[in-house]
């Protein structure tokens, strides 16, 4: 007994979702995407992971269709603040993340990344290396603080120093001498020689 199968060509299915007004679709995207209003901090890289951390991967809704991706991906990056826990000034994963999401033909919104420097990384020479790598990234606002903070409060000198070094590299200026204030005993060096 022979069985015969009939095949029918696949019909292109259209979704009623895209017939909704863009304002309503944006409201749906806001509910479907993680956001800082719901205290969902997304991390890019961390040597330690716990149950309260959410990995900063593109949400599943961005992979539904090309149109959905083009409509909601920029919203995902603009409405969130990302965290990066840096150990021993290792920022390759952070820079790779930023380059991947900012490269491409369509302009991306400026993303916000808060960097936590682990294990008392107070060495200014290490900060200079980090600034050398970060100054090329113009699409991100990068802030930094020590983690865990010394004596229960953050050291504002670290973020101020990193920010000034990044800004100086974006706008060339006179060489300055930088000495480490940390326990590493490194010698002063010229910032533009790195």
N, C-alpha and C positions, 0 to 999 in steps of 0.2 A: 504494500500500500504506500503510495507516494504522497508526500505532503507538499503542498505548494504554498509558498509564501508570497504575498503581494507587498510590494513596498510602495509607499506613497512619498512623494517628495516633501521635505520639511517646509512648512510654511513659515514665513517670517512673522514672528509675533511682536506685536506692539504693546507697550505698557501704557496703562491709563495714568500712571504716575507722572509721566512727562507731559501729560495734558493739563496737569495742575498748574496754577500760576507760580512763577518763580519764588514769590514771597512765601508761599505755603511749603514749597519744596525746601527752601532754606530753613524754615522752622523744623521740618522733619530731620534735615541734616544736623541741625543743632542738637536735637534730642538723641540722634544716633551716634554722634561723635563724642569722644571724651572732651571735657572742658575744664578749665581752671576754676570756673564757678562751682563745680561739684567737687572741688578739692582733689581732683585726680591728677597728681603730679606724675608726669611721664619721664622716665629716665632713659638716657642714651647709652651710658656706660657706667658700670659700677663693679668694683671688686667684690662687693657683698650685695646680696639680694635678699629681701625679706617679703613677707606677705602683703605689705602696704605699698609696694612699689609696682608700677605698671610699666612694662617695656614700651618704648616709643616706636611702635611699628604702625604702619599705615592701617587704619581701620578697615574691616572687611567691606564696608559699604563703598569704599573707594575702588573695589575690584569687581563691582557688579556690572558696570558697563563703562564705555569710554565717556559717555555724556555725564554719568554720575560722577566719575572721577574728576572730570574737568570742572564740575560745579562745586564739589565739596572738598577737594584736596587742599586748596588754598585756605579755605575756612578752617580746616583742621590745624594747619600750621600757624595761622594768625591768631586763633583763639586759645592757644595753649602756651604754657611756659614749660620748657624742657629742662631737665636736670642732668648734670654729668658729674659723677664722682670720680675725680682724677687722682690716681695713685702714682707718685714719683714722676710727676709732670708728663705722664704718658697721655698725649692728647690725639693720637692718630685716629682712634675710633670716633672721637668728637668731630674732627675735621672731615673725616670721610662721610659722616652723617650729614654735615652741613653742605658739603660739595654735592652729594647725591641729590639732595632735595632742592638745591638752588641752581643746578645745571639743567639746561633744557631750553627749548624755544619759548615757552610761555613764562612771563615774569612771575616770580613768587613773592609773597609778602615777606617782610622782614620778620625773622623768627627770634624769639627770646630764649636764651639759654642761661641758666644759672649754674655756675661751676662750683662744686664743693671740692676743695683741695684736701686730700686725706693725709693723715700722719704728720701733722705740723710741718707742712712744706712752706717754711718761711724764708727759704733761700732766694735772694733776689736774682742770683745768676740763673736759677731755674725759671724764675718768672720772666726773665729776659728771653730765654729760649722759647717759652710758651708764647710770649708776645710776638716773637719773630714768626711763629707759625700762624698765630691768630690775626695778624695785621692784614693778611691777604683776604680774610673772610669779611666782606663788606655787607653781606646780606643778613648778618646775625648781630644781635645785641648780646654781648657776652659779659656777664657779671661774675664775680668770684668772691668766695669767702672760705675761711678755714673750717674744716669739719673733722672732728668735733672742735668747737671753739675753746680757746684757752680760758680757764677760770669762768666758764659758763657764759661768756659773751664774745661776740665776733670781733675780730681784729680788723678795723676798717682800713688799716694801712695796706693790707694785701690787695684788696680790690682797687684802692686808689692807685697803687703802684702799677698793677697790671693794666688798668685802664689808661693811665698816662703813657705807659710804654707802647701800647697798641696805637694810641692816637699819634704819638710821635713818629712811629714807623709809617703811618698813613700819610703824614705831612712831614717830609724830610726837614731836619733842623741841624743845629750844631751838635757835634758829639758831646756827650756828657759822661762824667765818671760816675760809676755806680758801685757802691760797696754793699756787701751783704750784711743785713742786720740780724741774720739768723745764727744758729749755733754751728754752722758749717765751716766758719773761719776762711771763707774764700776771699781772695784778694780783690781790690778794686779793678775794674776793667772798663774799657771804653765801650759804650753801648753800640755804636755803629760798627764795631769790629766783629760782631757775632754773625 
